[in-house]
Amino acid sequence: MERESALVLCYLDKNTMGTLPHAFSLFALILLLTSGTGADQSTKTQAIFKGSTGIGAIVDTSSRIGKEEIVAMEVAKEDFYGFGNLIFLLINDSLKDTIHAALEAKDLIDTRQVQAIIGPQTWEEVSLVAEIARETQVPILSFADTAPEWATGRWPSLLQASPDKRAQMKAVAAIVQSWNWHQVIVIYEDTDSSARGVIPHLHDALREVNSQVSQFVAFSPSASSDSMSKELENIKSKQYCRVFVVHLSFKLAVRLFEMAKKMEMMQKDYVWITTDPITSLVHSINASVISSMQGILGVRSYFPKMGQDFETFNQRFSTRFSRKYPREEKKEPGIYAVQAYDAMRTIALGLDKTGSKRGGKELLENILDVDFHGLSGKVKFKNQNVAAAEIFQIVNVIGTGYNEIGYWSNGLGFSENIHENSSYDLSMIDLGQVYWPGGPRSTPRGWTALTSAKRLRIGVPSSSGYKEYVKEEGTNFSGFSIEVFKTTAASMPIFPPYEFHDFNGTYDELVEQIHLKKFDAVVGDVEIVSSRYQYAEFTNPYTETGLVLIVPARSSSKAWSFIKPFTTTMWVLISVITVYNGFVVWWIERKHCEELQGSITTQIGIMIWLSFNTLFLLEW
């Protein structure tokens, strides 16, 4: 089986060289000198020898992510020289194909007998590779965006070596909330991994900040330029919303932004927010590509670019990367490089604890016990998942590069920097000037009025019995229901234009017009009953249940306003009943109570006092 980019890296421990046969040392030296130059020959060579340990990796060697991972693992292999006896690193190319990645994993496990595998990048690849390793329990360190909760139960040897990206969606929602945008269009790649975990979580995060997704747009990895162009044109002509959240693979995102620029969708009033698959590679974008991405605001995984360990790694990585891939303009390492480095270190530490018991369940258990601070942050597994990311960086593409605007911390908010005395804010407005598409002149509204859009037809009952709710005077409509609708529409920044149309028929027939597509909505004193739900949906009630009549009331004297609810006749009746009640009490109790006795005048006064006393002592 040919693999154009398969690599075999062989390093000999100093203490082992003296004891190994001379022929074996020479053979290992030949492998070392020819690694990376004889790809076909090295992949066909048996790489695992007695007393040695093999670590496999499956990467897309043609992508920037794969190139960074390869160089980072090579650097890590040099740093961990001495962890065990003889360690081989075998890197196989996935060729961007899920089935091919699975075949490479089978070769690494069955033929090469590697003790661990690093690097499947997509969930589709991870699931097949994990199934192949299910029987042997070879640890699989996955770099997929996310994994379903049931995966760890099905595949005990599957380890999520990169933090779950779902927490990043809260950072995206916090950006949307900062500028009070209420409508968002989500563009994502139509793969199982995105649709399963990240996108639903983004939907929920937006709802928590009183925003909603007005449209989901899915592109397949092989989407043609024509299909992308038609979809963008459809959005531009029919949607008022101009806030886009893009969750695509890097290459597909580049095509999207190039198309959007041609269609004049990278201009004023447009907002483009990108997630990790794109933003974590912004450091590697060359000048010809980044020109079509001006003004993009992105969220990416954070790792501390400080300390002696990172500085040393950065220098060695940059030197090796520029020598290995001279055509790449940018040589700075990103999150994928430091994660690959930490994954190698994790396995090395596990092998160091394993001793003579190499691979399988023993190595898996030791890896799960690993706890250290790596280049990408804290590396500690819980339920087969590395610690979740809590901090994300906000970047803004401008010119030939990007600005690092600030950070977002889960549960704290936005800050300009990350240290113990950092101050946090729920809004990122104060972090600094953002360069938006079309220039930094002002914050985009996030919506655009569509002058060519079709007006909404709003049905209004012309035979309403309550003119206070709906009143028709020719082409003019007024009343409480009409005012509620107008006020609600005015409060929504992207509400489309509309016009009222009267309808002379029953209320059931009026609601049915929505189902028949003759009206887009109905406004009026329409009662919510179950039989009408088959034709339309209803808003929440804005009046109490029952029949209520709203009438204007005028009062010349506030002191006597309490008598207005009843008529004169009613007040006379109330007075008669009250006096009668007092008389009954006096008549029953007069012979048994000395206070109720006396002269006729006194008893009349007592009777009147009892009447009003009974009235005011009632429990209301």
Secondary structure, DSSP 8 states (H G I E B T S, - for coil): ---TT-EEEEEE-HHHHTTS-HHHHHHHHHHHHHTTT-HHHHHTS----TTEEEEEEEE-TTSHHHHHHHHHHHHHHHHTTTSSSEEEEEEEE-TT-HHHHHHHHHIIIIIS--SEEE---SHHHHHHHHHHTTTTT--EEE--S---TTHHHH-TTEEE-S--GGGHHHHHHHHHHHTT--EEEEEEE-SHHIIIIIHHHHHHHHHHTT-EEEEEEEE-TT--HHHHHHHHHHHHHH--B-EEEEE--HHHHHHHHHHHHHTT-SSTT-EEEE-HHHHTTGGG--HHHHGGGTT-EEEEE-----SHHHHHHHHHHHHHHHHH-TT-S-----HHHHHHHHHHHHHHHHHHHHTT--SHHHHHHHHHT-EEEETTEEEEEETTEE----EEEEEEEETTEEEEEEEEETTTEEESS-STT---BS-SGGG-----TT-SSS---SB---TTS--EEEEEETT-S-TTT-EEETTEEESHHHHHHHHHHHHSTT---EEEEEE-S-HHHHHHHHHTTS-SEE-SS----GGGTTT------SS-SS---------S-STTGGGTTS-HHHHHHHHHHHHHHHHHHHHHHTTT-GGG-S-HHHHHHHHHHHHHHHHHTS--
